[in-house]
């Protein structure tokens, strides 16, 4: 199939991506995640100051800004690690503020972290299987004696994990302890664990930090695949502006806990306050 001219040169559509996963393409364009006037304080420090933004199903929405802008704090509020003092966070119409992270994940949010949070002594397959924990509902007896509902759940979960491993092109590494893999491959496994939750919204905190060019392009391809073929919404925090410009549909720019710009990538780089935040001078554009 010919490459789509509006996407990066290193990406082309696959024949089939994660065929057993729920497909959200028919909901494309609907608001699936919305933050309304979020305020988060740590003592006298305001990490988020009235932050509002929304994400549509089937889009990649990047959140960028200098170090300390509040980007990771925003993701921590969305995923339930922090509780904002003011504001609302709505996922598919339901307010998440006050819910525990495990309950939020069951509502359709998956997340990767800025720093790797894998079990280094466990294999690739085992780490990704951890992401299926919320789908294990068989009772103690069915699980312990491996019969009935326990067997059916295990078969389905194994199949979903194998689909993810194939999708991420790490079949040959499924039984390798994660601690023996390169940093880039460990990042790929962490993405797989987030996908194992079957999310509608995928939160990615600096997914290509520390990678070489080839690893960055691989990760970008996987992100584009799940967006284009599964209709997932992707919220992307990233300092690699070239990647943001390449794959994002919309960008929200933050600085000192506030939103200072939002729009399509080509639009936000023209906003004077955005330029000043990145280069400290008017009239220049971010690289």
C-alpha positions as a Markdown table, in Angstrom:
| # | Residue | x | y | z |
|---|---|---|---|---|
| 1 | Unk | 0.0 | 0.0 | 0.0 |
| 2 | Unk | 1.3 | 3.5 | -0.8 |
| 3 | Unk | 2.3 | 5.7 | 2.1 |
| 4 | Unk | 0.0 | 8.3 | 3.3 |
| 5 | Unk | 1.6 | 11.6 | 2.3 |
| 6 | Unk | 0.4 | 13.4 | 5.5 |
| 7 | Unk | 2.3 | 11.1 | 7.9 |
| 8 | Unk | 6.1 | 10.6 | 8.4 |
| 9 | Unk | 8.0 | 8.8 | 5.7 |
| 10 | Unk | 8.9 | 6.0 | 8.0 |
| 11 | Unk | 5.3 | 5.0 | 8.7 |
| 12 | Unk | 3.0 | 3.0 | 6.5 |
| 13 | Unk | -0.3 | 1.3 | 7.3 |
| 14 | Unk | -0.1 | -2.4 | 8.3 |
| 15 | Unk | -2.7 | -4.9 | 7.1 |
| 16 | Unk | -4.0 | -5.6 | 10.6 |
| 17 | Unk | -3.1 | -4.2 | 14.0 |
| 18 | Unk | -4.1 | -6.1 | 17.2 |
| 19 | Unk | -7.2 | -7.7 | 15.6 |
| 20 | Unk | -8.8 | -8.9 | 18.9 |
| 21 | Unk | -8.8 | -5.4 | 20.5 |
| 22 | Unk | -11.8 | -3.2 | 20.6 |
| 23 | Unk | -11.7 | -0.7 | 17.7 |
| 24 | Unk | -12.6 | 3.0 | 18.5 |
| 25 | Unk | -12.4 | 4.3 | 14.9 |
| 26 | Unk | -16.1 | 4.7 | 14.7 |
| 27 | Unk | -15.9 | 7.2 | 17.6 |
| 28 | Unk | -13.2 | 9.3 | 16.0 |
| 29 | Unk | -13.7 | 13.0 | 16.8 |
| 30 | Unk | -15.6 | 12.5 | 20.0 |
| 31 | Unk | -14.2 | 14.1 | 23.1 |
| 32 | Unk | -12.9 | 11.3 | 25.3 |
| 33 | Unk | -10.8 | 13.1 | 27.8 |
| 34 | Unk | -11.3 | 16.6 | 29.2 |
| 35 | Unk | -9.6 | 18.6 | 32.0 |
| 36 | Unk | -11.4 | 21.6 | 33.3 |
| 37 | Unk | -9.6 | 24.3 | 35.3 |
| 38 | Unk | -7.3 | 21.9 | 37.1 |
| 39 | Unk | -5.3 | 23.4 | 40.0 |
| 40 | Unk | -2.7 | 21.4 | 41.9 |
| 41 | Unk | -0.6 | 22.8 | 44.7 |
| 42 | Unk | 2.3 | 21.4 | 46.8 |
| 43 | Unk | 2.5 | 23.7 | 49.8 |
| 44 | Unk | 3.2 | 27.1 | 48.4 |
| 45 | Unk | 4.1 | 25.8 | 44.9 |
| 46 | Unk | 1.4 | 25.8 | 42.2 |
| 47 | Unk | 2.1 | 23.0 | 39.8 |
| 48 | Unk | -1.1 | 23.4 | 37.8 |
| 49 | Unk | -2.9 | 26.7 | 37.5 |
| 50 | Unk | -6.3 | 26.4 | 36.0 |
| 51 | Unk | -5.3 | 24.0 | 33.3 |
| 52 | Unk | -8.0 | 23.1 | 30.7 |
| 53 | Unk | -7.7 | 21.0 | 27.6 |
| 54 | Unk | -9.6 | 18.2 | 25.8 |
| 55 | Unk | -8.6 | 15.2 | 23.7 |
| 56 | Unk | -10.6 | 13.6 | 20.9 |
| 57 | Unk | -10.9 | 9.9 | 20.1 |
| 58 | Unk | -8.5 | 8.9 | 17.3 |
| 59 | Unk | -6.0 | 11.8 | 17.7 |
| 60 | Unk | -2.5 | 12.2 | 19.0 |
| 61 | Unk | -2.5 | 15.2 | 21.4 |
| 62 | Unk | 0.9 | 16.3 | 22.5 |
| 63 | Unk | 1.6 | 18.3 | 25.7 |
| 64 | Unk | 4.9 | 20.1 | 25.5 |
| 65 | Unk | 6.7 | 22.8 | 27.5 |
| 66 | Unk | 10.0 | 23.5 | 29.2 |
| 67 | Unk | 11.1 | 21.4 | 32.2 |
| 68 | Unk | 9.0 | 22.2 | 35.2 |
| 69 | Unk | 6.0 | 23.3 | 33.1 |
| 70 | Unk | 3.7 | 20.9 | 34.9 |
| 71 | Unk | 3.3 | 18.3 | 32.2 |
| 72 | Unk | 4.0 | 15.2 | 34.3 |
| 73 | Unk | 1.9 | 16.6 | 37.1 |
| 74 | Unk | -1.0 | 16.8 | 34.7 |
| 75 | Unk | -0.6 | 13.2 | 33.7 |
| 76 | Unk | -0.3 | 12.2 | 37.3 |
| 77 | Unk | -3.6 | 13.9 | 38.0 |
| 78 | Unk | -5.3 | 12.2 | 35.1 |
| 79 | Unk | -4.0 | 8.7 | 36.1 |
| 80 | Unk | -5.0 | 9.2 | 39.8 |
| 81 | Unk | -1.5 | 9.5 | 41.3 |
| 82 | Unk | -2.2 | 13.1 | 42.3 |
| 83 | Unk | -5.5 | 14.6 | 43.4 |
| 84 | Unk | -6.0 | 18.3 | 42.2 |
| 85 | Unk | -7.4 | 20.7 | 44.7 |
| 86 | Unk | -9.7 | 22.2 | 42.1 |
| 87 | Unk | -11.2 | 21.2 | 38.7 |
| 88 | Unk | -12.6 | 18.2 | 36.9 |
| 89 | Unk | -11.1 | 15.4 | 34.8 |
| 90 | Unk | -13.7 | 13.7 | 32.6 |
| 91 | Unk | -13.1 | 10.4 | 30.7 |
| 92 | Unk | -15.9 | 9.5 | 28.4 |
| 93 | Unk | -18.2 | 11.7 | 30.6 |
| 94 | Unk | -17.1 | 10.4 | 34.0 |
| 95 | Unk | -15.3 | 12.5 | 36.5 |
| 96 | Unk | -12.1 | 10.7 | 37.7 |
| 97 | Unk | -11.0 | 13.1 | 40.5 |
| 98 | Unk | -10.8 | 11.0 | 43.7 |
| 99 | Unk | -10.8 | 7.6 | 42.0 |
| 100 | Unk | -7.9 | 5.3 | 42.7 |
| 101 | Unk | -5.4 | 4.5 | 39.8 |
| 102 | Unk | -6.7 | 0.9 | 39.4 |
| 103 | Unk | -10.3 | 2.1 | 39.0 |
| 104 | Unk | -9.2 | 4.7 | 36.5 |
| 105 | Unk | -7.3 | 2.1 | 34.4 |
| 106 | Unk | -10.5 | 0.0 | 34.3 |
| 107 | Unk | -12.3 | 3.0 | 32.7 |
| 108 | Unk | -10.1 | 2.9 | 29.7 |
| 109 | Unk | -6.8 | 4.6 | 30.5 |
| 110 | Unk | -3.4 | 3.1 | 30.0 |
| 111 | Unk | -0.1 | 4.8 | 30.9 |
| 112 | Unk | 3.7 | 4.6 | 30.5 |
| 113 | Unk | 6.0 | 6.5 | 32.8 |
| 114 | Unk | 8.9 | 8.8 | 32.3 |
| 115 | Unk | 11.2 | 6.5 | 34.2 |
| 116 | Unk | 10.9 | 2.7 | 33.4 |
| 117 | Unk | 8.6 | 0.9 | 35.9 |
| 118 | Unk | 9.1 | -2.7 | 34.8 |
| 119 | Unk | 9.9 | -5.8 | 36.7 |
| 120 | Unk | 13.5 | -6.4 | 35.6 |
| 121 | Unk | 13.6 | -10.1 | 36.8 |
| 122 | Unk | 10.5 | -11.1 | 34.9 |
| 123 | Unk | 10.3 | -11.9 | 31.2 |
| 124 | Unk | 8.9 | -9.7 | 28.4 |
| 125 | Unk | 5.7 | -11.9 | 28.3 |
| 126 | Unk | 5.3 | -11.8 | 32.1 |
| 127 | Unk | 5.7 | -8.0 | 32.2 |
| 128 | Unk | 3.1 | -7.4 | 29.6 |
| 129 | Unk | 0.8 | -10.0 | 31.2 |
| 130 | Unk | 0.8 | -7.8 | 34.3 |
| 131 | Unk | -1.3 | -5.3 | 32.3 |
| 132 | Unk | -4.1 | -7.9 | 32.1 |
| 133 | Unk | -4.7 | -8.0 | 35.8 |
| 134 | Unk | -8.0 | -6.1 | 35.6 |
| 135 | Unk | -9.4 | -8.7 | 33.2 |
| 136 | Unk | -8.9 | -11.6 | 35.7 |
| 137 | Unk | -12.2 | -12.1 | 37.4 |
| 138 | Unk | -12.3 | -15.8 | 37.9 |
| 139 | Unk | -12.7 | -16.9 | 41.6 |
| 140 | Unk | -10.0 | -18.4 | 43.7 |
| 141 | Unk | -11.0 | -22.0 | 43.0 |
| 142 | Unk | -11.3 | -21.6 | 39.2 |
| 143 | Unk | -7.9 | -20.0 | 39.1 |
| 144 | Unk | -6.2 | -22.3 | 41.5 |
| 145 | Unk | -7.4 | -25.5 | 39.8 |
| 146 | Unk | -7.4 | -24.1 | 36.3 |
| 147 | Unk | -10.9 | -25.0 | 35.1 |
| 148 | Unk | -14.0 | -23.3 | 33.8 |
| 149 | Unk | -13.9 | -19.5 | 33.8 |
| 150 | Unk | -10.3 | -19.5 | 34.9 |
| 151 | Unk | -9.2 | -21.5 | 31.8 |
| 152 | Unk | -11.2 | -19.3 | 29.5 |
| 153 | Unk | -9.8 | -16.1 | 30.9 |
| 154 | Unk | -6.3 | -17.4 | 30.8 |
| 155 | Unk | -6.6 | -18.4 | 27.1 |
| 156 | Unk | -8.0 | -15.0 | 26.1 |
| 157 | Unk | -5.4 | -13.1 | 28.2 |
| 158 | Unk | -2.5 | -15.2 | 26.7 |
| 159 | Unk | -3.8 | -14.5 | 23.2 |
| 160 | Unk | -4.1 | -10.8 | 23.8 |
| 161 | Unk | -0.5 | -10.7 | 25.2 |
| 162 | Unk | 0.8 | -12.6 | 22.2 |
| 163 | Unk | -0.9 | -10.2 | 19.8 |
| 164 | Unk | 0.9 | -7.3 | 21.6 |
| 165 | Unk | 4.2 | -9.1 | 21.4 |
| 166 | Unk | 3.8 | -9.6 | 17.7 |
| 167 | Unk | 2.6 | -6.1 | 17.1 |
| 168 | Unk | 5.7 | -4.7 | 18.9 |
| 169 | Unk | 8.0 | -7.1 | 16.9 |
| 170 | Unk | 9.6 | -8.6 | 20.0 |
| 171 | Unk | 8.5 | -12.3 | 19.5 |
| 172 | Unk | 12.1 | -13.5 | 19.7 |
| 173 | Unk | 12.4 | -11.8 | 23.1 |
| 174 | Unk | 9.2 | -13.0 | 24.8 |
| 175 | Unk | 11.0 | -15.3 | 27.3 |
| 176 | Unk | 14.0 | -12.9 | 27.9 |
| 177 | Unk | 14.2 | -11.2 | 31.3 |
| 178 | Unk | 13.4 | -7.5 | 30.8 |
| 179 | Unk | 16.6 | -6.5 | 32.7 |
| 180 | Unk | 18.7 | -8.0 | 29.9 |
| 181 | Unk | 17.2 | -5.8 | 27.2 |
| 182 | Unk | 18.4 | -2.5 | 25.8 |
| 183 | Unk | 16.7 | 0.7 | 27.1 |
| 184 | Unk | 14.8 | 1.2 | 23.8 |
| 185 | Unk | 13.4 | -2.4 | 24.0 |
| 186 | Unk | 12.4 | -1.9 | 27.6 |
| 187 | Unk | 10.5 | 1.2 | 26.6 |
| 188 | Unk | 8.7 | -0.9 | 24.0 |
| 189 | Unk | 7.8 | -3.5 | 26.6 |
| 190 | Unk | 6.3 | -0.8 | 28.8 |
| 191 | Unk | 4.2 | 0.4 | 25.9 |
| 192 | Unk | 3.0 | -3.2 | 25.5 |
| 193 | Unk | 2.0 | -3.4 | 29.2 |
| 194 | Unk | -0.1 | -0.2 | 28.8 |
| 195 | Unk | -1.7 | -1.6 | 25.6 |
| 196 | Unk | -2.6 | -4.8 | 27.6 |
| 197 | Unk | -5.2 | -2.7 | 29.5 |
| 198 | Unk | -7.0 | -2.3 | 26.2 |
| 199 | Unk | -7.3 | 1.5 | 26.7 |
| 200 | Unk | -9.4 | 4.0 | 24.9 |
| 201 | Unk | -6.9 | 6.7 | 25.9 |
| 202 | Unk | -3.1 | 6.0 | 26.1 |
| 203 | Unk | -1.0 | 8.4 | 28.2 |
| 204 | Unk | 2.7 | 8.4 | 27.2 |
| 205 | Unk | 5.2 | 10.2 | 29.3 |
| 206 | Unk | 8.3 | 10.9 | 27.2 |
| 207 | Unk | 8.2 | 7.6 | 25.3 |
| 208 | Unk | 11.3 | 8.2 | 23.2 |
| 209 | Unk | 13.5 | 9.9 | 25.8 |
| 210 | Unk | 17.1 | 8.5 | 25.7 |
| 211 | Unk | 16.5 | 6.6 | 22.4 |
| 212 | Unk | 18.6 | 6.6 | 19.2 |
| 213 | Unk | 17.0 | 7.7 | 15.9 |
| 214 | Unk | 16.0 | 4.2 | 14.8 |
| 215 | Unk | 14.4 | 3.4 | 18.2 |
| 216 | Unk | 12.5 | 6.7 | 18.0 |
| 217 | Unk | 11.1 | 6.0 | 14.6 |
| 218 | Unk | 10.0 | 2.5 | 15.7 |
| 219 | Unk | 8.2 | 4.0 | 18.7 |
| 220 | Unk | 6.5 | 6.6 | 16.5 |
| 221 | Unk | 5.4 | 3.9 | 14.1 |
| 222 | Unk | 3.7 | 1.9 | 16.9 |
| 223 | Unk | 2.0 | 5.1 | 18.2 |
| 224 | Unk | 0.7 | 5.9 | 14.8 |
| 225 | Unk | -0.5 | 2.3 | 14.3 |
| 226 | Unk | -2.7 | 2.3 | 17.3 |
| 227 | Unk | -4.1 | 5.7 | 16.6 |
| 228 | Unk | -4.8 | 5.1 | 12.9 |
| 229 | Unk | -6.0 | 1.5 | 13.0 |
| 230 | Unk | -7.6 | 1.2 | 16.5 |
| 231 | Unk | -8.7 | 4.8 | 16.9 |
| 232 | Unk | -7.0 | 5.2 | 20.3 |
| 233 | Unk | -6.6 | 8.7 | 21.7 |
| 234 | Unk | -2.9 | 9.3 | 22.6 |
| 235 | Unk | -1.8 | 11.9 | 25.0 |
| 236 | Unk | 1.9 | 12.4 | 24.4 |
| 237 | Unk | 4.4 | 14.3 | 26.6 |
| 238 | Unk | 7.6 | 14.7 | 24.8 |
| 239 | Unk | 10.6 | 17.0 | 24.5 |
| 240 | Unk | 11.5 | 15.7 | 21.0 |
| 241 | Unk | 9.8 | 18.5 | 19.1 |
| 242 | Unk | 10.6 | 16.9 | 15.7 |
| 243 | Unk | 8.6 | 13.9 | 16.6 |
| 244 | Unk | 5.8 | 16.1 | 18.1 |
| 245 | Unk | 5.6 | 18.0 | 14.8 |
| 246 | Unk | 5.7 | 14.8 | 12.8 |
| 247 | Unk | 2.9 | 12.8 | 14.4 |
| 248 | Unk | 0.7 | 15.0 | 16.5 |
| 249 | Unk | -2.7 | 16.2 | 15.4 |
| 250 | Unk | -2.9 | 18.9 | 18.1 |
| 251 | Unk | -0.5 | 20.4 | 20.7 |
| 252 | Unk | -1.0 | 22.0 | 24.1 |
| 253 | Unk | 1.9 | 24.1 | 25.3 |
| 254 | Unk | 2.4 | 24.6 | 29.0 |
| 255 | Unk | 4.7 | 26.9 | 31.0 |
| 256 | Unk | 4.8 | 27.4 | 34.8 |
| 257 | Unk | 1.7 | 25.3 | 35.3 |
| 258 | Unk | -0.4 | 27.2 | 32.8 |
| 259 | Unk | -1.6 | 26.6 | 29.2 |
| 260 | Unk | 0.0 | 29.2 | 27.0 |
| 261 | Unk | -1.0 | 27.9 | 23.6 |
| 262 | Unk | -3.0 | 25.2 | 21.8 |
| 263 | Unk | -3.7 | 24.2 | 18.2 |
| 264 | Unk | -2.2 | 22.3 | 15.3 |
| 265 | Unk | 1.6 | 21.9 | 15.4 |
| 266 | Unk | 2.3 | 24.5 | 12.7 |
| 267 | Unk | 0.0 | 27.0 | 14.5 |
| 268 | Unk | 1.5 | 26.8 | 18.1 |
| 269 | Unk | 5.1 | 27.5 | 16.9 |
| 270 | Unk | 3.8 | 30.9 | 15.8 |
| 271 | Unk | 2.4 | 32.0 | 19.2 |
| 272 | Unk | 4.8 | 34.6 | 20.7 |
| 273 | Unk | 4.4 | 33.3 | 24.3 |
| 274 | Unk | 5.3 | 29.8 | 23.1 |
| 275 | Unk | 8.4 | 31.1 | 21.3 |
| 276 | Unk | 9.5 | 33.1 | 24.4 |
| 277 | Unk | 9.0 | 30.0 | 26.6 |
| 278 | Unk | 11.3 | 27.9 | 24.4 |
| 279 | Unk | 14.0 | 30.3 | 23.3 |
| 280 | Unk | 13.5 | 33.3 | 25.6 |
| 281 | Unk | 13.3 | 35.8 | 22.8 |
| 282 | Unk | 10.6 | 37.2 | 20.6 |
| 283 | Unk | 10.6 | 36.7 | 16.8 |
| 284 | Unk | 12.3 | 33.3 | 16.8 |
| 285 | Unk | 10.7 | 29.9 | 16.4 |
| 286 | Unk | 11.3 | 26.7 | 18.4 |
| 287 | Unk | 13.6 | 24.3 | 16.6 |
